Amino acid sequence: MPSQSFSDDRFRLAVDASPAAMIMVDANGTIEFANAETVRMFGYRVDELVGRSIDMLVPPRSRAAHSGLRQGFFASPSERPMGVGRDLKGTRKDGTEFPVEIGLTPIDAADGVIVLATVVDITARRRAELDLAQRANDLELANERLTQFAYVASHDLQEPLRKIAVYAGLLEEAVRKADAAGAARATSVISASAVRARKMVDNLLAFSRVSGTETHTQPLDLRAEVELALNDLSAAIEETGATIRVEIDPIVVPADRAQLARLIQNIVSNAIKYRKPGAPPSITIRTTRIGRTRVRLAIADAGVGFDEKFASEIFQPFKRLHSPRDYPGSGIGLAICKAIADRYGWTLSVRSRPEEGSTFEVTLPTAV
């Protein structure tokens, strides 16, 4: 029987029109009244709520503790908030959970103390907080890359620019002395240094665009995406006689197709490049499930490898562990892979030993 506190129809209408769920509960935890927002929020009809325990709206794992907390509240009733700064959840009729904040107000009724619980669904607020945290993380990553840019500009770019300045002076002197051979050599060095500086700038722009590019995440068949990425490398694979084994389970991952392809292609290209002299590349791409929500994509090669103490350095722009004469390239490919992984919250790591090859591992979420 509902409390006498709700005999006033105007008060009942006001409570029913509230944008928050309002539930009246007695000392035994029995629901005496639930407004329209409670029905909408939890998915039950009023007759399915009234006369039932309030514990039905609490996640099953929390019901025993909730019962004890309720008894403690009625032992010393006072107006108080619940869930602020805590991971408090409600449970709908269909079993889904959602974050809530609750205000408790004790009311002295004719038949004893009852409590009015005001429940607010804070799903949108939590989503906004997560978005804000992601933006802060993106900003932090962008700041890290700006620091790397400053380092590259002050160190790596200085070398070709220094050569241009030095050989411009030598060219001027050779022209003054009518030294054709000296002028030709100086011109050649200046041209090569200018090309190298331009490539560095182009690669830095490619590196910076990873964070600035708009994302288009969608559910993707991982095996199909790997095969598409390898198809774009078919010329390099055929030219080097590379053997690539693909052992991937049927797995769907949420990802940006272009960025996932770039990451796979950069790692496979790296494996093809750093093959042992005189031996064709041998690469294995396989997946391992991690629980129900993640998958590890491993790309293993039998190449020259490297000392694992440099495992974090190889993901830095223009960081090279081998001579550019032996293994030409820009030194930016793996840095782009790391930037892509960071952008999407993936984990990228590498294991390696000299002359035993390297294994790059990317951990991604799986699509539900």
ZIZICOR-V84622 format. One record per helix or strand of 3 or more residues. SS is the DSSP state (H for helix, E for strand). FROM is the first residue (numbers start at 0). TO is the last residue. If there is no record, write none. Layout:
BEGIN
ss:from:to
SS:FROM:TO
SS:FROM:TO
END
This chain:
BEGIN
ss:from:to
H:3:5
H:8:15
E:20:24
E:29:33
H:35:41
H:45:48
H:53:56
H:59:74
E:79:81
E:88:90
E:96:108
E:111:120
H:122:153
H:155:175
H:179:211
E:216:220
H:221:230
H:233:239
E:242:246
E:251:255
H:256:272
E:281:289
E:293:300
H:307:309
H:312:314
H:332:343
E:346:352
E:356:364
END
